[in-house]
Structures are given as structure tokens and as C-alpha cells.
Amino acid sequence: MTTFEKPEIKTELPGPKAKEILKKHKKYISHSYPKAYDFVAEKAKGVWVWDVDGNRFLDMVAGVAVNSTGHSHPRIVEAIKEQVEKLIHISTDFYHEKEALLAEKLSEIFPYNGTNMVFFTNSGTESNEGALKLAKYSTKRTYIIAFEGAFHGRTYASMSVSASKTVHKAHFGPLMPGVFFVPFPDRYRPPFNAPPDKASAQLIDYIENVIFKRVVPPEEVAAFIFEPIQGEGGYIFPLEDFFPKLRKLADKYGFLLIDDEVQAGLGRTGKWFAIEHYDTVPDIITIAKGIASGIPMGAFISKEGIMSWPMGSHANTFGGNPIAAVSALETLKLIEDELMENARVVGEYYLSKLKELQKDFEEIGDVRGKGLMIGIEFVKDRETKEYNPEFRDKVVLKSFHKGVLFLGCGPSAMRIVPPLIIQKEHVDVAVDILAEVLKEVREEMSGS
Ligand SMILES: Cc1ncc(COP(=O)(O)O)c(C=O)c1O
């Protein structure tokens, strides 16, 4: 198979084997997991994934920003195999070298020049849970501010600081108290309908003069937690000048900035961390997803001086597991040596191709991206920017039937988060199929 072959769909979808597996899945596995369509995976390599019926798909999702080095990259496979033979688990009561090496690397790439410290977790939500505890511990303050539209995870503290969909919280209350939400500095739909050049200042003014004067005393705020680019909320990009202003506010009132880079981080946007595009140094960064190429792992990294909690105050069993640690070390090497630059270059190409496509389809209200974190928002009307979820859902489903995996996010956006190894030729294949899909969905929806 040459690298640039096209998707190949040989059966109806889902195919016969997939249907059998789906039956068992639906019978025994919790239905609370969101599912976009019935893709039943058998194997994957690079940017291609095969289902159990032998159909081949182009992967524009990467396990939701997880398979950053592509599926089963030979260097990752080798590193894992070697480690499995030596040591699989030892527990956080003891020490091992790979974990220390990985922490050293994460400390180095944190955008503050100092002895930044690391805590290893097993998922994004655990990273955020820990970061929130650390912020409360280190400031000895109580309250947390977060953004409307945020998604930080599904355990209690992370769920409580999330506000992207109420289904995430329905019947799970009471939530963690002391959380306040403010609008996200959305570049496409600026808060308060303010003109884009004034919106950041207006939002900061709202936080300082409404929230901090009427809602919560700023000297009791422990942290502001945010995604620099909102993921589950709809691939929403911030106004360029907002985060430096928020940094100033945090310094003025002494609260910490927790930057959730679980989806946007680790080279995907063309820099180690998305917040670096916005010239802001946070106090704590949380990561997971893409760090270990698919082996479950997460971490939070804090600026020198913050992680000074005593022994026993926070811990877990699996954090820094040797298999995950070697996979992460090799992942970070690959990202540093080639993939971060590839994400930047191919991401720019992808964005330009999608902007071309936007000219032919008024249903595309916005195309936005940094590196290989790209969102397409579907609207009913470009002026009113009314959401068009039905159009989005049909595009995602039809793309699957034509052999390209995309996923939705937010009210009516579609996300493109491919492995960071993709080439321009893969982009051409995906965009050609997307163009076909858009045309067909348009025809279907207009009844012709
Ligand atoms: C920004 C962000 N934070 C946290 C999480 C939660 O991560 P996990 O599902 O690994 O707990 C996610 C997952 O989508 C995410 O996108």
C-alpha cells in the first residue's frame, strides 16, 4: 500500500462483523459514552484505521487528539516492547528512572525557565482534579473561576468547573461549591457582542468590576482554570489579546492560572502548548491525551515554587507507570524532532484548503485553527451565525460512510485533530471527500 491511497469501503456500514460486536457492546457496556457513528476498529497504522469488516478509513480524529505520533509508530512500539520485558509496574511508593526522565523533560518544556515540578496522573480529568487541589492548597484560597463552554472532565471537581453541556451534570449534584463562570473570549462570537478589538478589555472589566465586586472577593479566588482553545465546547479560539490581560489580573489579585492543555497541548498547535501562541505563562498546565501515543497517562506541571505540598497530601497508584513513561518519552522526542513542525506546516495547508472550500459553501460560517487543531463551524446564516447542528451531524456521518473519520464538538462545529504525522496528500484526500459530502448534504437538506 502506498502512503497516499484513498479510503476503501467494501461493505455497508456498519458491516456484518461490526453489527455482531455492536450488539454485545450495547448489551454490556454503559450507554453513557457519546458515540458519533458505528465504527468498530480492528487495527490501525499511521493515519489509517481498519474496521472489523476490512474497510479502510482515513483518521482525522486520532482517538481525540491522542494518537499524536500516528497509530503504532514503530519507535513507540519498540519502546513499549522493550519496557514490558523489564518492568511493567512498581507503584508510586517506589522510584524508577523513566518517570524521573519524563518529569525532567516536562519541566523543561513548561514555558517558565525554572525547576518546574510534575505530578503524573492517568487521565485528563485526574490532571485537572489534582491541579485544582494544588491551587487551593498552595494559595490557601477557596474559589475557582472558569469559562462558560469549558470542558475539563467528568470527576467531581473537573465536572464542577465545566460548562459545555448540562447533560454532563444532570442528576449528579451537588457539585463542588465555590465555582463561578464567565463568558469565554470567543473570537468568532465575542462576549457581550462587543467589537472584537474591544471585547477582551470589556471581559476583563466585567471580571474585575462585576464578578470581583459583586460575586466573589478576588483575594479568596484560588485559580482561574481555562482551555486556551476550547475543545469539547466547539473548537473555539480566543481573542488574541485576552490571555495576557488575564495574566495581569491574576498577578494583581494573586490567583493562579491553570491552563488545561489536555486536548490542545504537546505540539498539536505547532508549539508545545497552545497558550504559547498567546504570550502568556500559566502557573499550572494540565496534560493527558497526546502525551503517550495512546497509553493512558496524564500530568500536571507547575511553575517552580508552587508544588510544595507535603508527603501524603496527594497521590495515586498508577501515576508515572513505566510503560506509559517510556511511551511518553519517545512521543515527546518524535514531536520535538519533527512532528511539531509538521503540525505547523501541514496545519497551515489544511486551513488554507478549508478556507477555499468555505468560499463555495455558505453553510460554513467559520474555519479556524492552529496547527492540526482545526474546527469548522456550520451555521444557518453567516450574518446571524445561527448554529446548524443538523448540517454538521449529517456531514460527520456521511464522511464516515465515505471513509473519513471526523467528529463533532460544541453546538455545531466539526473538529479535525489528525495524527501529527499527516502529509499534505492526506489533507487533499480528506478535503476532496469533504467537498463531495458538503455538496450531497446541501442537496439533501434543500430537498433536491
Ligand atoms: C480540555 C480537556 N480537559 C479534560 C478532558 C478530560 O480528559 P479525560 O477524558 O482523559 O479525563 C478533556 C477530554 O476530552 C478535554 O478535552
The ligand as an ORCA input file, in Angstrom:
! r2SCAN-3c Opt
* xyz 0 1
  C      -9.669     20.084     27.567
  C      -9.982     18.770     28.216
  N      -9.771     18.626     29.522
  C     -10.034     17.466     30.151
  C     -10.551     16.389     29.471
  C     -10.839     15.104     30.201
  O      -9.896     14.154     29.836
  P     -10.169     12.593     30.146
  O     -11.274     12.151     29.283
  O      -8.848     11.945     29.826
  O     -10.493     12.516     31.593
  C     -10.793     16.504     28.109
  C     -11.368     15.359     27.341
  O     -11.903     15.493     26.275
  C     -10.501     17.720     27.453
  O     -10.718     17.874     26.146
*
